[in-house]
Amino acid sequence: QVQLVESGGGLVQAGGSRRLSCKSSVSLFSLSAMNWYRQAPGKQRELVARVTTAGTTDYADSVKGRFTISRENVKNSVDLQLNSLNPADAAVYSCYVVFVRKNYWGQGTQVTVSS
């Protein structure tokens, strides 16, 4: 079983930055990838960024060049740096992993962007 705990959400002004963190209860090397998703009210959940065990990263087109995902292997956590935020980025951000063929989600952390 895997527990995922996100932190770092909050209120930020448009153009500002925020750093989110997702801490895993298992080693990151036990996971094929760590994923950050977000869901805004009335919208479908979307994949924002992911990083594999090998360090390969992938981003949604809407956040490329603004968000950066990084692994902190010693801490068993994955951070998501959010830069140049705009109101469209406001959402609940959650991390997601697959471990031993089971899906695990964190509880999410809210990011609110004021215009």
N, C-alpha and C positions, 0 to 999 in steps of 0.2 A: 504494500500500500504506500501511496505517496501523499504527503501533505505539501501544499503549495501556499505560501503566504505572501501576498503582495503588500507593498507599502509605497509611500511617496506621493500619493494623489493629493489634490487640494485645489485651491482657487488660484488662477494665474491670469494675468492680463494678456491680451492679445499681443503677440510678438515676443512673449516671454518664454521661459524654459522651465522644465520640470524633469526630475529624474525619478523613475520608478524602479522598484526592485522586486524581484520574485525569488523567494528563498525556498529551496526544495529540501525535503527531509531525506532524500537519497542523493547519492553522488551524481553529479551531472554526467559522469562517464557511464552511468547506468541507463541513461536516456539517449535515444537517437537524436532528439532535437528538443529545444525549448522554444515555445511559441508564445507570442503576445497577441491577444485578440482585443478588440474593443467593440462595444455596442452602445449606440446612442439611442435615446428614446424613439420608438417608432421605426427603428431601422434594424436591418439584419446585422448579426454579428459578423465582423470581418477580421481577417488575419492582417495584422499590422506588420509583424516582423517575426523572423525565426532565425535561430542559429543552431547548427548541427554540432555533433560531437567533434567533427573535424574542423569546426570553426567557420564553415560556410554560412553566409548570411543571405537573407532574402527579405525584400521589403515590398509593401504595397506601393503602387505608383503614387498614391496620394501623399505618402510620407517620405519618399526617397529624397535624400539630400537634407532632410530636416531631422529625422529620427535616426538614432544609432543604437543597435543592440550589442551587448557585450557580455561575455561570460566571466564570472568570478569563480573559478574552479575551487579555490581554497575555501570559499565561503558557501559553495553549493548554491550560488545565486546567479541570476541573470538580470542585468540592468537594461533599462530602456531610457535613453536620453531623448527627451522631447524638446526640440528647439523651434523657434519661429512659430509658436502655436497660434492657431486661429480658432474662431468659434466652432468651425466644423470638426475640430479635433476633440471637442468636449464629448466625453463618453465614460463608461465604466471600462477600465482596462483590466483584463484578466490573463493569467498565464495558464497554459495548457500543455500537458505532456501525455504521452502514451508510455505505459510501463507494464511489461509482461502482458501485452495485448489489452490492457484496460486503459480507459480514458480518465484523466484527472484534471480538474479545474480548481483554480484558487477562488477565493471569495470575491475578488475584484477590488479595485481601488478607483474612486471617482476622480476624474479630472474635469474641472470646470474652467472654462475660458471666458473671461469678460471682455466685451468689445469696447 
